[in-house]
Amino acid sequence: MSKEEIDIDAEMTVGELKQRFRKTFPFLDIELYRRGSLLIGPYDTVKLSTYAISDVKAEFKIDPSLTIVQLASLLERHFGLSTKIYRKIGDSLVETSFTSAWSLYYQNVKGGELYRDFAAK
């Protein structure tokens, strides 16, 4: 399992953020929302700077040791984006709200275990 960090800056697009997240955490999925609307399709080409809360240059890292709560807080504070993280279980996605205190790394490990368990059946 990957323990690499994802560098986030305001020039990154929504699509790039989602793509890098999914590459780093292959058994997790991320959805981003702005004012209750899911950012998909044409929003994937929009730079995060479009949503920036202030003029302060937003840069941070998504580290595998971050919890879901911490990641959601960073994206909300810097870009005003709400976040939902899902764990892959077989061909399904399950929201991680009950395990939001777990690190992204641990969430991904558990997702991998469940994925393999379901694939073996």
DANORLIN-V649964 format. One record per residue. N is the residue number from 1. SS is DSSP state (H for helix, E for strand, C for the rest). PHI is phi in degrees with one decimal (NA if undefined). D_LAST is the distance of its C-alpha to the last C-alpha in whole Angstrom. Layout:
# DANORLIN-V649964
n/ss/phi/d_last
N/SS/PHI/D_LAST
N/SS/PHI/D_LAST
This chain:
# DANORLIN-V649964
n/ss/phi/d_last
1/C/NA/23
2/C/-71.8/26
3/C/-119.1/29
4/C/-76.9/31
5/C/-96.2/33
6/E/-114.1/34
7/E/-79.3/37
8/E/-112.2/38
9/E/-141.9/41
10/C/-66.0/43
11/C/-83.1/43
12/C/-70.5/39
13/E/-87.9/38
14/H/-56.9/36
15/H/-63.0/33
16/H/-63.9/34
17/H/-59.5/33
18/H/-63.5/30
19/H/-63.9/29
20/H/-66.0/30
21/H/-61.4/28
22/H/-65.9/25
23/H/-70.5/25
24/H/-73.3/26
25/C/-122.9/23
26/C/-65.5/20
27/C/-104.9/18
28/E/-125.3/21
29/E/-137.4/23
30/E/-125.5/26
31/E/-124.5/28
32/E/-116.3/32
33/E/-129.5/35
34/E/-128.3/38
35/C/52.1/40
36/C/85.0/37
37/E/-99.8/36
38/E/-67.9/33
39/C/-90.7/34
40/C/-135.5/33
41/H/61.1/34
42/H/-62.8/38
43/H/-69.6/37
44/H/-62.4/35
45/H/-95.9/39
46/C/-83.7/41
47/E/-71.9/42
48/H/-60.9/41
49/H/-59.4/45
50/H/-59.9/45
51/H/-101.1/43
52/C/-53.3/45
53/C/-75.5/47
54/C/-138.0/50
55/C/-79.6/52
56/C/-67.6/50
57/C/-65.5/48
58/C/-87.6/45
59/E/-140.3/43
60/E/-160.3/40
61/E/-115.8/37
62/E/-92.4/34
63/C/-96.6/33
64/C/-58.8/29
65/C/-81.5/31
66/C/-64.7/32
67/E/-87.2/30
68/H/-59.3/29
69/H/-61.7/33
70/H/-65.1/35
71/H/-62.5/33
72/H/-59.5/34
73/H/-64.5/37
74/H/-62.3/38
75/H/-67.7/37
76/H/-69.6/39
77/H/-65.5/42
78/H/-85.6/43
79/H/-126.9/42
80/C/67.4/41
81/C/-101.0/38
82/E/-86.8/35
83/E/-132.7/32
84/E/-127.3/28
85/E/-113.6/25
86/E/-120.3/22
87/E/-104.3/19
88/E/-79.2/16
89/E/-130.5/12
90/C/63.1/10
91/C/-96.7/12
92/E/-109.2/15
93/E/-117.6/18
94/E/-121.4/19
95/E/-63.6/22
96/C/-96.9/23
97/H/-60.1/26
98/H/-77.7/25
99/H/-118.5/25
100/C/-67.6/28
101/C/-87.6/29
102/C/-77.4/27
103/E/-70.7/28
104/H/-58.9/26
105/H/-60.7/25
106/H/-66.6/23
107/H/-57.6/22
108/H/-66.2/20
109/H/-59.8/19
110/H/-62.8/17
111/H/-61.1/16
112/H/-63.0/15
113/H/-62.3/13
114/H/-65.6/11
115/H/-60.8/10
116/H/-66.6/9
117/H/-61.6/7
118/H/-71.6/5
119/H/-70.0/5
120/C/-75.3/4
121/C/-91.8/0
